[in-house]
Each structure stands twice: as C-alpha cells, then as structure tokens.
Amino acid sequence: MSSADSTSAGGSWLSAARRGLSAARRRHAIERLGPLEDVDIQLPRSGVTYRITKPNDIDTLLTIAENDPEENLPYWAALWPSGVALADEILAEPELIQSGRVLELGTGLGVTAMAALSVGADLIISDYANESLQLAAYNITENGFNEPAVMQMNWRDPSDKFRKLVGNGFPVVIAADVLYELRDVEPLLELANWIVAPGGLLWLAEPRRYSAGRFVELAEEQGWTDELVEREGPWPEMEDTGVTVRVHRMRRPGSD
Ligand SMILES: C[S@@+](CC[C@H](N)C(=O)[O-])C[C@H]1O[C@@H](n2cnc3c(N)ncnc32)[C@H](O)[C@@H]1O
C-alpha cells in the first residue's frame, strides 16, 4: 500500500481543502482505485444497513500496493466479519464509547466507524493505507454521517504527529481484524500501552486468529483484563465462511 501516494501532501492529517469536498469530488478521488461497486450490507444483530462503495478489481489494487515498503496487501478493500461484528457491539452498547474521544485503528472501508459515529462518538479514524481513509471518508459521508478526523499512521512506526495526537491516550480505542500478522503482535501491544489511557478500553474484534490470541495473552501478562464474547454472523459478503468472531473488551491496567 503506498503511503507516498497520499491524500495528505505534507502531513498526516487530511488537509482542510480535502475535508469538506463535494460528493462528486470525493467520488472522483476514489475512482483511481479502478472499477468500484456499491453493496448494501446488513449488520446481523441490529439489522442496521449501510451502503458501502468498494473497489472490485484486485489487479489495480495490487499495482497500487506493489511499491509499498511495508509490503502490506490491500486488505482494507474487503468487508471483514470482525468490522461488522464490532459495529454491532457498538450499536448494542453505545454508552461504552460516548464518554470521550475514540480512536479507530485499521479503519478499512469504514463500517465500524459508521456505527461509532451513529451513536455520537468523537471519532478519529486511522489506517496505514490512504486509499482506505479516502474510501472510508466517502462511505461515511455518503451514509449521512459527519466526516470524522482522519489520520494516516503506521502502527509499526508511529509518527511524531500521531504521538502528539495521542497525548495521554484515548479512553477508548476500537480495532477490528488488525492482528493477522505475527510481526504486528509486539508493535501493537506496545502501541496499546500508550494509546489507550490507563483504565481505558481496547474494543478488539478478531476472527480467532493465532496472532490475536497471542496479543491477548501477552496483554494479560502485563495486567490487562479481557471480557470476551463470540459472534457467529451471518457476515455480509462472507455468508458461507462459518467465521466466528471474538469480541474482546480489554482494559488497560491503571485508574480511569
Ligand atoms: C483486515 S483489514 C480490517 C479492516 C476493517 N477494520 C474491517 O474489519 O473491515 C486490516 C486493516 O488494517 C490496516 N493496516 C494494516 N497494517 C497497518 C499498519 N502497519 N498500520 C496501520 N494500519 C494498518 C489495513 O490497511 C486495513 O485497513
């Protein structure tokens, strides 16, 4: 995924000029991702539906990604069960994220972000891929929500701008299916230990991946607590996969 090909020339924040674009100009910005398709997805527990625009030509995406120094694949372009499951959890328990600033890691197409915004979260979305951030912002505004603050970041190498944004940490961080590579377990745990404020919540959804299990294990050794529920779908666009999603409510040690 190319971060050089950025929406944010000269910085990590989307520029003021890019925020507040008209719908037509937003659409134009994402059309370089090749052919797009619109899908209506329904969250399995709440029944809430969102219209998601996403790329449907993997070759274009792989070409965009081929010079990425991190060798990330364009996973942001798919609808993952974990993002859908976490969206439903948020809608079921909105009070958990209404009390302060919320940061989302690995936003993808924006499904979880929309649920958070719909219950009034003061949300910042973040992702390594600027393509994800452009599409998420498009989907969020097309579904009638206000555009959230947006930050490009690499959780393996957080920038000074990101550190400044985090300050003393967020009371809530949300993240769906961000632990699928073993190389990310330690960087993400290190990150969690400062981006989540003491006593704060990391609301993490993952489809029973080994890396995610390892992350939770190591976090518990460091004093984090975890409350877990499992969800079965059906998952939009992945109906037949039989994926079970674990949703963790992890609390960082320390007082609120
Ligand atoms: C499997 S996708 C999940 C997307 C979304 N949360 C969902 O559940 O549909 C993983 C997301 O993490 C992002 N990501 C991967 N590596 C990253 C990194 N080093 N720093 C920040 N984001 C990263 C990807 O671009 C992608 O959007």
The ligand as an SDF file (V2000), in Angstrom:
LIG
                    3D

 27 29  0  0  0  0  0  0  0  0999 V2000
   -8.1010   -6.9370    7.6900 C   0  0  0  0  0  0  0  0  0  0  0  0
   -8.2490   -5.2230    7.4450 S   0  0  0  0  0  0  0  0  0  0  0  0
   -9.5690   -4.7970    8.5600 C   0  0  0  0  0  0  0  0  0  0  0  0
  -10.2950   -3.5540    8.1340 C   0  0  0  0  0  0  0  0  0  0  0  0
  -11.5180   -3.2010    8.9820 C   0  0  0  0  0  0  0  0  0  0  0  0
  -11.1810   -2.9100   10.3510 N   0  0  0  0  0  0  0  0  0  0  0  0
  -12.5390   -4.3100    8.9280 C   0  0  0  0  0  0  0  0  0  0  0  0
  -12.6620   -5.0480    9.8990 O   0  0  0  0  0  0  0  0  0  0  0  0
  -13.1870   -4.4440    7.8750 O   0  0  0  0  0  0  0  0  0  0  0  0
   -6.8250   -4.5300    8.3160 C   0  0  0  0  0  0  0  0  0  0  0  0
   -6.7020   -3.0170    8.2590 C   0  0  0  0  0  0  0  0  0  0  0  0
   -5.5260   -2.5990    8.9620 O   0  0  0  0  0  0  0  0  0  0  0  0
   -4.7710   -1.7020    8.1460 C   0  0  0  0  0  0  0  0  0  0  0  0
   -3.3340   -1.8620    8.4500 N   0  0  0  0  0  0  0  0  0  0  0  0
   -2.5410   -2.9070    8.1220 C   0  0  0  0  0  0  0  0  0  0  0  0
   -1.2860   -2.7110    8.5330 N   0  0  0  0  0  0  0  0  0  0  0  0
   -1.2770   -1.4940    9.1560 C   0  0  0  0  0  0  0  0  0  0  0  0
   -0.2530   -0.7230    9.8090 C   0  0  0  0  0  0  0  0  0  0  0  0
    1.0080   -1.1520    9.8770 N   0  0  0  0  0  0  0  0  0  0  0  0
   -0.5990    0.4620   10.3630 N   0  0  0  0  0  0  0  0  0  0  0  0
   -1.8970    0.9090   10.2810 C   0  0  0  0  0  0  0  0  0  0  0  0
   -2.8970    0.2370    9.6500 N   0  0  0  0  0  0  0  0  0  0  0  0
   -2.5930   -0.9520    9.1030 C   0  0  0  0  0  0  0  0  0  0  0  0
   -5.1010   -2.1420    6.7270 C   0  0  0  0  0  0  0  0  0  0  0  0
   -4.8360   -1.1240    5.7700 O   0  0  0  0  0  0  0  0  0  0  0  0
   -6.5710   -2.4970    6.8420 C   0  0  0  0  0  0  0  0  0  0  0  0
   -7.4330   -1.4010    6.6680 O   0  0  0  0  0  0  0  0  0  0  0  0
  1  2  1  0
  2  3  1  0
  2 10  1  0
  3  4  1  0
  4  5  1  0
  5  6  1  0
  5  7  1  0
  7  8  2  0
  7  9  1  0
 10 11  1  0
 11 12  1  0
 11 26  1  0
 12 13  1  0
 13 14  1  0
 13 24  1  0
 14 15  1  0
 14 23  1  0
 15 16  2  0
 16 17  1  0
 17 18  1  0
 17 23  2  0
 18 19  1  0
 18 20  2  0
 20 21  1  0
 21 22  2  0
 22 23  1  0
 24 25  1  0
 24 26  1  0
 26 27  1  0
M  CHG  2   2   1   9  -1
M  END
$$$$
